[in-house]
Amino acid sequence: MSFWEFANPARFMRLSGRVLPWVAGATILCLSAGLVWGFFLTPDAAQFGSTVKIIYIHVPSAFLAINIYFMMFVTSLIWLIRRHHVSALAAKAAAPIGAAMTLVALITGALWGQPMWGTWWVWDPRLTSFLIMFVFYLGYLALWAAIEEPDKAADLTSILALVGSLFAVLSRYAVNFWNQGLHQGASLSMDREENVSDIFWQPLVLSIIGFFALFILLLLIGTRTEIRSRRLRALQMQEAV
Amino acid sequence: MWPDLGKYTDTILGAYGAAIVVLAALIIVYLRRNARIRRALAAAEARKAAR
């Protein structure tokens, strides 16, 4: 079976309906286990004191904020090249989740920054590119809401998603590009030497898996809603004729 | 069981509280919209079948 067969709305509805309960279960399990483990069962860190507990929500939300934009980049590209409606609707369903994750990352970052840096906010390369990415998320949602004709809205929002992906890349690599600012480097890396120590790393990975499962769960629900909404619109247009 | 958060109690609980509020609002919006569209689609399909 080809991957592209999932672009068929009827097939997508059937498959997503079957996996939804499993994804919901995985979300509850991983999210609660990761957060309880991180919050209750890990010690304070030498550098951050007890504020290290914020890492279990700040890092997963920031990780998803960037990667959801990357997912929107890919699905938008698929829409522009292959005109699969499910991919455009998946990007639309992902955007509010990405905006919420970016907002969580910004709020928790500001709350964490105050005791560590002595300020809620600095125009640091990573923080600034994150704020711009948040504005792109809001712009993307506003553009979908502003255009009546669905395919035209999908075209224009896809182009906006492609342009905004530059800031998603900057958000991830700003610390490396400019090598300045207050924000530290990545907490998770392929290089084990750069990672946070195991005692924080294990619950952090579990929290990230939980946040990712929550994203998949909401993405499936949102995309199914968008597909139904398209069908409803078609029926309403038939009734109006 | 409850960890000693010391002088950072407000900061940490504020961060967790804000995250829970934002994510709970997101989940509620997705579920409510899903339920509303499902009901409207079921009604439209029933009308179509009746015609």
Interface residues (C-beta under 8 A of the other chain):
Chain A: F39 F40 G49 S50 T51 K53 I54 I57 H58 S61 P96 I97 A100 L103 V104 I107 T108 L111 W112 Q114 P115 L214 L218 I221 G222 R224 T225 R228 S229 R231 L232 L235 Q236 Q238 E239
Chain B: M1 W2 P3 D4 L5 G6 Y8 T11 I12 G14 A15 Y16 A18 A19 V22 L23 A25 L26 I27 V29 Y30 L31 R33 N34 I37 R38 A40 L41 A44 E45 R47 K48
